[in-house]
Amino acid sequence: MSLPLIISAVLLQISLVFSLYKQLQMLQQNSYFIKRYIKWVTGSYVNELTLMSFGFFVNSFLFLSGSRYYCLGICLIVAVIRFLSAASTRAKSIKKLEFTARVKRFIALCLVLIFLLLALLVIFRNEIAGKYIFALGCMFGFISPLFVIAVRLLTAPIEKTVSSYYVNDARKILKANRKLKVIGITGSFGKTTTKFILNRILSEKFNTVCTPKSFNTPMGVVKTVRESIKPSCEVFVCEMGAKKKGDIKEICDIVHPCAGIITSVGAQHLDTFKSVDNVFKTKFELADAVSQQRGKTFIFAECEDIKSRYDKSDKSLIAVGEGSRYFVKNIKSGSFGSSFDLCLEGTVIPVSTKLLGLHSINDILIACALAFDMGVPAEDIKVAVASLKPFEHRLELKTSVGGSLLIDDAYNSNPVGCLEAVRTLGTFEEMKKVIITPGLIELGEKEYEANYALGVEAAKYCDIIILVGINRSKPLLDGVKSQNFDKEKTFVASSFKEAMAIYSRFADENTVVLLENDLPDNYLN
């Protein structure tokens, strides 16, 4: 094999390294599930995939025809393009690649395989095996998703072993702390906010720890236990997320909760759950685990998909909401917070909060119900609720472009919460109201309907509407158009960066903008 072909192989493998950032970023955003990653590759990445596949076949033809310098030229061009693309991807990404221990192990194996491939090519360069190695290197070099899938399969046994070690270590820590009370929180929406609210209230009486940010996967929970649970800890508030049946049970089998909260059940992740019934059964895996510990699970019974399904004779399930022993009354809500009366088993506690939106009141109610049941005094509950601050990316008020006001609701991705957020925007009277949103995802056959409804609601309350995603914004746009909204004040942007550039033209001190659901890169198209 000639020197130009060996240099071509080296350049192609270098270009493969440059392309790894984007591929690993998308693999990570798809939770390392190969099926979900392939769905992204064959969807949002299909143009690049087609181009690189074409390049592979052209390069193969040139190799077989002996045009080694043309091969070198193509590989050089690919390397340059990928280098520039890698720099651009990192700069433009909404959610950048997180260099976790798992990612570092993945990258290390990638580099070892690339080095091994090049070493074998040099060793067998004058033999027939060298040609097969060159062809394999070209295939992986041009069609990088194939390489990523291959490495993902190779790392599966390693990751399983690492995960088992971490899980067993977490179990030992929890078992050693016999006095620790674990409270599980799950729901289609509202679970993260409720977790932070409950943790704040319980901290008035107990030494507490809760899962940070939106950590709600088995490994996220395990990481929290291993890093944060100390002998002095009395209560662990554990958020539990799910995308398929059995996910909540998996977490419960690790932490064994003695109490629980189910905030809601609804049309979330229907692409994997397939039906709301399956969502209900999965969320109530928490209630099953809690009942085994002879504990109580507080459920928000005003949620229709809970109300119509839960077993009302089950005494371990404590209903919260209108018609129960735990409810709110005398609500006064505005653009900068709410005041209302908490009614907890006959005890009335007047409270006020800076949290926006009526759904925040529901989250406060169910958290207070459990805290009251655990013996937190009414006065402590009142103080804790008053001290609550808007949580990051959840109806969080900020200053934005041109002195305008930004309502950051980037982490809201459920149909009910999004509609409530738009109505909250509507409470900012005498201000110019703008919404920036790409809509909702993972709702299965209900996705069009939910996004259409969001478009309708936006048209009712907003003065300017900026949609993100040329293709995915179509249902939103249909909803907006159905209300005869001014076309001159409706915009469709291809990215959040472009959307913010459009918004900056209108922003001033009398403008408020709602950023609703900031989708990661793998969903924008």
N, C-alpha and C positions, 0 to 999 in steps of 0.2 A: 504494500500500500504506500502510495506516494506521500511526501511531506505535506503538500497542499490539502490532501484529504484528512490527514491527522490534525492539521491546524483548523480545518473546517469543523471537525468533531469537537475540538477544544473550545472554539468560539461558540458552538451550539450549546455545549454544556454550561458555558458561562452565561449565555442568554437564558438558559433554563433556571439558573440561580436567580437572575433578575426577575423572572416571571413568578417565582415562588411566593413573593410577598402578596400579590393579588390572589393567587390560588389558595394560600394558607389563610388569608383574611376571610375569604368566602367559606372555606371549610370550617373555620372557627365560628363564623356567624351562623352557619347551619348546624352548629352543635356537634360537629365531626361525624354527622350521619351521612353515609355515602349516598343514599338515595336522594336526600335533600340537596346535597352538593351537585349530584348529576342533574337534578332538576334545574338548578341555577345555570349549570354549564350549557344545557340544551335549551335554555330560555334566554336569560339576559346576556349570556356569553356566546350565543350561537354564531354571530357574525365573525368574531375573532377565531372561534373554533373552526369555522369553514375556511377562513383565510389561511390559518396555520396548517390545516389538513391539506389544502391545495399546495402550500409550500413544501410540505413533506413529499407529496407525490412528484412534484416537479424536481425536487432535489434528488429523489430516488432515480428518476429517469436520467438525469444528468450524470449521476454516479454510475449507472449501468452502461451509459453510452461513452463513458471515459472523459467527460468534460469536467475534469477536477477543478479547474480554475473558476468555472461558473458556480460550482458547488461552494467554493470558498467565498465567492462574492455574495451569494445568497445568505450564507451563514453569517457573514459580517454585517449585512444589512439587518438581519433578524436580531443580532446582538445589540446593535445600536438602537433599534426601535424599542426593544424591551428595556434597555437601560433608561431611555427617556420616559417610557411608559411607567416604569417602576417609581421613578421620582415623582411623576405627575399623580399617580395613584395615591401615594402616601400623602401628598399635599392636599388632594381634593377629597379624600375619604371622610365620610361622616363619622364612622366608627372604625378607628384604626386597629390594626392587628395588635393584640396584646401578647407580649413575649412571655407567656407563662412557661412553667417548667415543661409542660406537655409540648408546647410549640418548640421549645429549645431542643427537646429530645427528637422531635420530628425533623427539624432542620439538620441536626447532627447526623441522623441516619441518611438524609438526602445527600449531604456532602460526602459521606462515606461511600454511598452507592455511586455517585458521580465520579469520585476519585477511582473507585474500583473499576468502573466501566472504562475510563481512560487508560488505566494501567493495563488492563487486559487487551485493549486495542493496540497499545504499543508492543506488548509481548507477542501478540499473535498477528502483527501487522503484515507479515509475509505469508500467512497461511489462510486457508479458506475460512477458518473460524473468525478471522479478523473482519471479513466482510459482513458476517452475521452480526458481530458485535457493533460494527459501524451502523448497520441498518437499525439495530435496536436503539442505539444512542440517538440516531436521527429521529426515530419515531417518538421517543420520550422528549427529545429536545424541542421538536416542533409542536407536538401535541402534549403540552405540559399537564393537562388534567389527567391523562393516563398515568403519568409518573406519580402524581399526587395520590391517585386512587391506589396504585400499587404499593406505595410507601405506607398509606393508611392501613392497608390490609396486613402489611408486615409488622406494623407497630401495635396491632390489636392485642396480641398476646402480652406484649410488654406493658401496655396501658392497663390491661385487666389485672396483671400482677401488682402493679403500682397501686391501682385503685383498691384492691383487696387489702393491701397492707395499710393504707390510710384509713379505710373503713374500720378495720379491726382495731387500729390504734385509737380511733375516735370512740368506739364502743368501750374500750378499756377505761378511757378517761371518764365517760359518763357513768360507767359501773362503779368507779372508785368514788364518785361524788353522790353518795346515796341520798342525801337530803335535797338534791337538785330537783326542781319542778320544771318539766319541759312543757311548754304550751305551743301547740301547732296552730298555724294560721294558713288557710288556703281559701280559694275562691277564684272565679273567673276574672274578677276585677276587684280592686280595693284592698287586696291583701297586703301590699307593701306599705301603703299609708296606714292601714289599721295596725300593722306590726309596730311601726314607729310610735304611733299614738299610745298603744298599749304599753310598750316599753317605757315611755316617758311617765305614764301614770303609775305603773308598778314600781318605778324607781323611787317613788315617794316613801315606799315601805320596805322594798327588798333591794338586794344587790343583784342587778340584772345584766344580762348580755343578750343581744339579738343579732341575727344574721344581718350583715351590712348590705347597703344598696339594695339590689334586686337579687341577692344570692338566694336561690330557692331550688337548686338542683341537688342531688345527693352529694356530689363532690363539693359544691359550694357550702352545704351544711357541714360536711366533714371538715373542711378547711376552717370554718368558724370554730367548731368544737376544739380542734387541735391547737388553734392559735389563741383562743379567747377564754375558754372555760377554765377557771381556776378553782381551787378548793373553797374559796370564799363566796363563790357564785351561788345564789339561791334560786334564781329563775332564769331559764333560757327560753326566749321567745323566738320560735323557729318558723320562718316562712317556708311554705312548701308549694312548689310549682309542678305542673304536669302538662304533658302533651299527648299522653296515651294512657290507657287503663293500666293500673299497677304502679304508676309513677309515685303516687302519694304513699302507697303501701310500702314501697321500697325505702322511702325516707323514714316512715314510721317504724319500720323494722330496725332502723339504726338508732333512733333517738327515744322511742317509746314514750310518746306524749301522754300526760295525765290530764290534760285539759285542751280544749280546742275552740277555734272560731272558724266558721264557714261564712264568708262575707257575701257570697253570691254564686249563682250558677247561671251560665248563659252561653250564647253562641260564640265561643272562643276556640281557636285551634280545631275547627271542624274538619280541616283537611286531614288531620290524624285521628281525631275522636269519632268522626263520621256522624254523630248525632248528639243532641243535648242530653239524651238519656245516659249516654256513655260518660258525658261530662259530669252529670249528677252522681253516677255510681263511683266515679273516680274521686271526686271531691269528698264524698262521704266515706271513702276509705279511711279518712282521718277520724270520723266519728266512730267507725268500727274499732280502730286502734285505741281510742280514748275509752270506749266502753269496756274494753278488755282490762283497762287499768282502774275500772270503776269510777271514771271521771265524768265530767260534763262537757258537752260541746254546744257552744252558743251559735245559733244560726239566725241569719237575718230573714225572718219569715215573710217580710213584705215582698221579697223577690219572688216573682210568679213561678219561676222554674224550680224554686225550692218549695214554695207553699203548696204547689199542686202534686208534689212527689214525696215529701218526707213523711215518715211514720209518726203520726201525732200521738200514738200511744207509747212511744219510746220515751221513758222518763229521763234518759241520759241526754236527750236533745232539748235544749232550752231555747224557746222561741224568743226573738227580740223584734220589736217593732209594734206597730199599731195593733191593739187587741191583746197584747201580751202584758207581762208584769214589768217590762222594760220598754219605755217609749219616750218620745219628746213631744213637747207642746210649746205654744207661744213663740213660734219661730219668727225672728226678724232677721232677714238676710239682705245684704247689700254688696256693693262692689269692693268693700274692704273688710269683710268678715261677717260674722253672724252672732246672734245671742238667742238663747232658748232655755227652756227648762228640761233638765234630765229627770225622768221619773223612774226610779230604780226600786222596785218592790215597795212602793208606797212612800219612799223618801224622795222629796223634790229638791233638786239642786239647780239653782239658776247659774248658768255659765255663759261665757262669751269667748269667741275664738277669732283669730285672724285668718283662719283657713277659709278659702273661697269655695263656693258651690254647695248645693244641698246634699250631694252625695258625701261630702266631707262630714256633714252632721250625722249621717248614718254610720260612717266609720267610727266616729267619736262615740256614738251611742253603744255600739256592740263591744267596743273596747272597754268602756266604762262599766258595762254590765258584768263582764268577766272580772274586772278589777274589784268591783264592789262585792262580788261573790267571794273573792279571795281576801276580803277584809280591809281593803284600802278605805280609810275614812272619807266621808262626803267632802269635808273641807279640803283634804289633800287632792281629791279628784278635781275640785273646782280650781285650785291653784295650778294643777298640772295642765288642764285644758286651756286655761288662760295663757299659759306660757308656750303653747304649741306654735311653732313657726312653720311656714310653708315648706314642704319637703321638696328636695331637688327635682326639678322637671315635672312637678305635679301642681299645676295652677300656681306656679311660683312667680311673684311679681318682681320685675327687674326693669332697669332703665335701658333703653335701646337707642337706635339710630335717631339723631336729630332731637334728642330729649324726649322721645316718645316712650310710652309704657308698654312693656312686653309681659304677656301672661304666658309663661313657659309651661306648657302641658305636653312636653315632648314624649313622656313615658306613658301617656294615656292611649291605650289601643283597644278599648272596648266600645261597643255601640252606645250603651247607656251613658257612660262617662263622657264620651265625645259630645253627645247632644247636650248634656248638662253643662259642659264647658262652654259651648256656644251660647247657651242661655245666660251663663255667668258673664260672658263678654257683653251681652245685651244690657246688663245692669249698669254699665259705665255710660250713664246718660250724658248727653251734650258733648260727647267725644266722637271723633271719627273712628269707626270700628273696622278692623281689618283681620282677616283670617289667612294663615298660611298652612296648608295641609296636603299630604299625599293620600289621605284617606285611611281606610282600615284594611287589615290583611287577615289571612288564615281563618276565614269565616265560611269556607266551603261554598255551597250553593246559595248561602244567604249574603255573600259578600257584596254582590251588586245592590241588593235591596238596602243593606246597611249604609253603603256609600251614597246611594241615591238619597236616602233620608238625611244624611249629614249635609248633602248639597242643598236640600230643601231648607233645612234649619239655618244654614249659613246665609242663604238668600233672605231669610226673614229678619236677621239681626245685623248683618254686616253692610258696610258701605262699599267696601272693596274686597274682592275674593281672589286669592292667589293660590292656584292648585299646582301641585308638584308631581311630575311624571307624565310624559306625553301620552302614553297608553293607559296607565293605571288610573288616571284621573277622569276617564270618560264617564263612569257612573256618577261621579260627583258633578261633573259638568251637566249631565242630563238632568240631575235634580235641581241645579241652579237655574237652568233654562226653563224648567217647568214653572218657575215662579216669575217668569218674564223679567228677570234681573237684568240690569243695564249691561249690555255687552261690552261697553267701553270701560267698565269697571271690573271686568272678569279677565284674569290672566292665567295662562298655563306655562309653567317653567319646567325645564328639563332637570333641574337640580335645585337644592336648597340655596346654593350660592347665587344662582340666577334669580331665585324668588326673593332673596334679601336685597338684591340689586334693584329689582322692580319696586319693592316696598320702600326703599330709601328715597324714591322719587316723591313719595306722598307723606313721609314721616315728619311730624313736628311735635311740639309739646302738647298739642290737643289730640294726639292720635294714640290709640291703644291697639296692639296687635296680639292675636292669639296664635301661638305656634302649637298646632295640634298634631301630635303623633309624628315624631321625627324618625322615620323608618331608616334602618341600616341599609348599606349600599346594595345588598343582594336582592332587595325588593324594588328598588327604583328602576323604572324603565319607561 
